[in-house]
Structures are given as C-alpha cells and as structure tokens.
C-alpha cells in the first residue's frame, strides 16, 4: 500500500462506488469520502466521511481527487478541489452540462494540476485494436463511420426509479447526448477535430422523463470524413458498435459481442475476440493509469473533454434551431 497517496472521492452513486472498490483492489486505502450516503458496502473499511468538501479540516494532504457527482454538479465540486491545490483530478464524464463556469476553472487551474476525464471506453481492448489497425493504415483512408449505442433506461439501475434518476432530469445534466457522450469522445480520439455537425433529438413520452431519449447526429471532421451517431434509451438489449469504412476495407467494433471484425481489400474477414475481458476491467485500467501517472494517450485531458462537451452542446443547438453548427 502506498501510504503517501491520499485520495478524496466526491459523490457515491454507482460509478463512485465502483471507483472506490477498484481503488481498494489496487491497494489504495487512504480514502476520504464526500457523500450524503449513510450505508456503504460491507467489504469497505471505515473511511472518513464528510457531507461537504468545506467541512474537511485539512485538504492540503490530498494527492488525488475523484469527482463522481451528477454532471450538473461537476464544476461546483471541481473548483474547490483545484483551489485546494490537489494535483491530480479524475473528473467523471462529461465535463459538465454547459459551458458556464469553464472560464473559472481555467483561471484557477495551476500548471502542476492535471484533470483527466472518465472516458473508460478508450481502455476497451476492442476499441484499442481498431485504433491500432487505423494507425497502421489497415483499411486505407477512412471515409466514414457509423456509431450506435442504445440501452433501455429502466434497466440501467434496476434498484431505482429511472424517472427520478439523473438521466431523466435536465437539472442534473441528463439525456442521451450527455449520458452517452462516450461516442463523441472515442470518435474524436480516433478521427480528430470536428468541423461541422447537425442533429435531431426526440423527447418521447413512453419513458416518462423530461430529457431527450433519442438522438441522431451527423458529423464532418476536419480530415473530411463523415460520421453518424445514434443514441437512445430504448434498446432492450445493450447495443453498442462502430462500423468504419475505408478505401481498402472496413472495421466493425461490437462491444456487446466483444469482437472486432476487420475486412481487408480482398474481402477477407479477420475476427479478434476479447470475450475474456470483463466490463470492470476498463474501469480498473483507467483508474490504474490515472493513479500511476502514466503517460497514457488513452487518458482524456480536460481540453479534450471540453471539445467533446462543445460537440454535445452544438448537437443540442442544431436540433433546437434546425441548423448545421460549425465548431
């Protein structure tokens, strides 16, 4: 155990609980919690618990902070952490639900401080294989991509009423565009900056929520390639895949089947199977990279996370104004 590491975790919803459990499994035990929660997993030790960051008598000793609160609270929780001088910050995705407060963060952020976003799909071995093949020119010049993700919202967190959760509420930063922001991020990771996008979203009555439950987005990248994204809360079985077309072949990454299919220019299909990789392994790997201060290009920095947020906000603007939006 590294006793010089002192961690604070803000917010203990499902993702916060997962991160704390993973930190324990990696041998990190000096953890302080900021939460309103009163009941904790039985295998956890008795951590110091506070209801607010400001209640902690001495914050100077913290080396790492994990912010796992609802999206709309991210910046409110991030600012005091930065003001306290904590050097390494892990901020759950997305950065926020709006650009309000971003300038304050940039003014407070010190040169020795690093903020990384919780985009764990970058640590999926299938998506890493896709990135590797693309870098090697395995399908030639990329022409287009189609990303699809859908999952039935009531099944996400079976112990709670989905109509009262953060996904359902605008004030908490819910809706498919922010909830399923991974697609915007990994396409940005694979293909680079975006020049223009257009989108339509829907708010249907069946799920009884106030946020958008389905969205379709068309993106043009600076490189010239185009991509389409589909996001929804309605698929009864988790569906998440990306199909990429190039001048010399194609790639299909399927998260549900844990496979990558690579079709070369002769039509030969090569299959890569990652069925031994468990979902939690992604979360373990991203936290391990964050805690070990690895120079890992898969870690999403704050500036990249901000670009992804701008894409989401542009998609909302496009749908509401019926226009193409330039970034």
GIJOQUI-V362520 format. One record per helix or strand. SS is the DSSP state (H for helix, E for strand). FROM is the first residue (numbers start at 0). LEN is the number of residues. Records with the same first field share a line. If there is no record, write none. Layout:
SS = FROM-LEN + FROM-LEN
This chain:
E = 6-4 + 30-4 + 47-3 + 63-4 + 87-4 + 113-4 + 141-9 + 193-9 + 213-8 + 225-7 + 238-8 + 248-6 + 258-5 + 268-5 + 299-2 + 324-2
H = 13-12 + 52-3 + 70-13 + 101-7 + 119-4 + 124-11 + 152-4 + 161-3 + 165-3 + 169-3 + 175-4 + 181-10 + 278-13 + 301-20
